[in-house]
């Protein structure tokens, strides 16, 4: 049975059979029996990491250390509020931070920027923060809430998220304002030139 450590675009952490293209963590969220408790983070430094880095092999739920989370792709990780890891994804991290500066977002260093991102991604009672933007003006790689669930903006179309992992057939973008799941700072970073490659 799969662990409850797959993160979907709404920020929920589920038990699902699909394998993630990226991993990451928010601190230790599990108990001694590898079950998630109520907490969904222990710190604001939510990273998105490579699943394979320098041959390192780590347990996914070591006692009292961290809970390895998995994302279908980076677009899902961004929607859930994560950003590139500064170690295993150093080049992507630098691109993300350069786009952060180009977008004119606040925060002088990584810790301050993580706090800015944290306020934009989740409330104290663990609800995902959303915002509204004209769908036609969203950059590629942003998740919004469509009538039937989360969907990704990609190349002028909308790719619906599937519960089994991955995306359904492309359809037209909605007209007017859309409820956006990807945190506003990450949308600004994507608009400023940071690119993701959905796992289609």
C-alpha positions, -999 to +999 in steps of 0.1 A: +000+000+000+015+034-009+024+059+018+004+091+022+030+113+007+019+122-028+011+160-031-015+171-056-021+207-070-046+216-043-019+210-017-035+179-003-012+150+006-027+116-005-018+080-007-016+072-045+001+046-066+018+070-091+055+077-089+066+113-085+090+131-109+102+152-080+104+149-043+107+174-014+099+180+022+085+204+048+099+187+079+087+156+098+050+150+093+047+113+102+046+093+134+066+061+143+043+040+122+048+062+091+013+077+093+008+114+088-006+134+117-024+167+116+006+189+107+013+196+071+045+216+076+072+221+103+090+251+087+084+275+058+113+262+036+093+240+013+116+226-013+112+206-045+141+182-051+155+157-076+145+121-069+181+111-079+211+131-067+247+119-065+236+084-058+222+092-024+196+068-010+175+080+019+145+064+037+113+082+029+101+085+065+130+083+090+118+087+126+118+123+137+137+136+106+117+144+075+088+131+055+097+127+018+069+141-003+064+134-040+051+155-069+040+144-103+061+173-118+074+207-110+042+225-120+024+205-093+051+213-068+048+250-075+010+249-072+014+232-038+038+260-027+072+245-031+103+261-048+135+245-062+160+232-037+192+252-035+214+221-033+203+193-057+187+218-081+211+247-077+209+259-113+170+259-112+172+276-077+193+304-092+169+308-121+139+309-098+156+335-075+167+356-105+131+356-118+119+365-083+141+396-084+130+404-120+094+402-109+101+428-082+090+405-053+100+413-017+126+395+003+163+400+005+175+364+010+162+328+008+147+327+044+128+360+039+116+349+005+104+316+019+084+335+045+068+356+017+059+325-002+046+308+029+021+336+035+009+333-001+004+295-001-013+284+031-034+297+059-027+289+096-056+264+095-039+245+066-061+258+038-046+266+004-045+303-004-059+311-038-062+343-058-081+354-089-065+364-122-077+367-158-071+333-172-059+347-206-031+365-188-017+336-169+018+322-179+024+286-188+028+263-158+001+277-135-027+256-119-062+270-116-094+255-103-116+245-132-152+233-130-141+197-126-109+202-106-074+215-109-061+222-144-027+235-158-023+264-182+000+252-210+006+267-245-026+286-246-048+257-234-059+240-202-047+205-192-070+190-166-053+171-137-062+135-133-067+118-099-045+089-111-017+113-119-009+133-150-031+153-174-061+148-196-067+161-231-062+199-237-092+222-238-098+259-241-089+283-214-119+297-195-129+333-201-127+359-174-113+356-139-100+322-127-093+309-092-056+303-092-040+276-070-003+284-077+008+310-051+009+346-065+047+349-060+053+317-080+029+330-108+050+362-109+082+341-111+068+321-140+057+353-157+092+367-153+107+339-172+111+308-149+100+279-170+087+244-160+083+213-182+051+194-173+053+157-173+029+150-201 
